[in-house]
Amino acid sequence: MDNIVEVVTLLRHQSELETQLIHGDGTAAATEHALEATRRRLAAHPQALNAVLQTARALGRTPDRISAQDVRAWGGSN
């Protein structure tokens, strides 16, 4: 479950960084660097990421709006 919590946190952070890039908040280079680092960290947990993405799809939400409790309730594990 720890991996699920980390993935949920990282997906929310990724969403915030993408929003910063779209709106031009902060330094683009620093934001892009942080976004790449976040994506690498997400890639380190493929099973947990898949569980979160499947839960989001099943619940009809974006991945950044899913909680670890949602994943647990829907049946994901890790």
N, C-alpha and C positions, 0 to 999 in steps of 0.2 A: 504494500500500500504506500510505502514511502516514495517509490518511484512514481506512482500516480500523483501524489501530492506535488512532487517536483515538476512533473510534466504539466500539470494544471497551472502552476505558478509560472513556468516558462512560457506557456501559451499566452497567458495574460500579459506577460512582459513583452513578448513578441508583438502582440496586438498594439500595445502602447508605443513601441518603437516604430511600427509601421505608420501609426497615426502621426507621430512626430515628423516622419519623413514627408508624409502627404501635406501637412500643414506648415512645414518649414520651421518647426520649432527646434532650436538647438543647432549644433554643428552637424551638417550632413555626414561628413566623414566619420565623426565619432559615433553617430547614431548607426550608420551602416556597419561599422566595426562591432558595435554591441549587438546588432541584429544577427550578424554572422556567428558571433560567439554563442548567442542564444540558440540558433539553429543547430550548431554543432552539439550543444548540450542536449537538445531534444533528440538528435540522432543517436545518442548514446543509450536511449531507452526505447527501442522500437516496439516492444510489446506493450509497455505502458502507454506510449503515444497511440498505438493502434486501439487500445481499449478506450481511451478518451475520445478518439475520433469516431469510433463506432457508437459510443454512447451519444455523442453530439448528433450524429446522423439519425439515430433512433428517436431521440427526443426533439429533433427539429430545431436545434440551436447551433449557434456558431461554437467552435471549440473553446473560445475564450470565455464562454458563458456556462461552462460545465464545471461542477465541483467534484472533488474526490468522492463525496457522498453520493452524487449522481451516478458515478461509475460503479461504486459498490452496490447501489440499489438496482442498477440495471443488470449487474451480473459480472462486471469486469473484476479482475483480480490482479495482484502483484504487490 
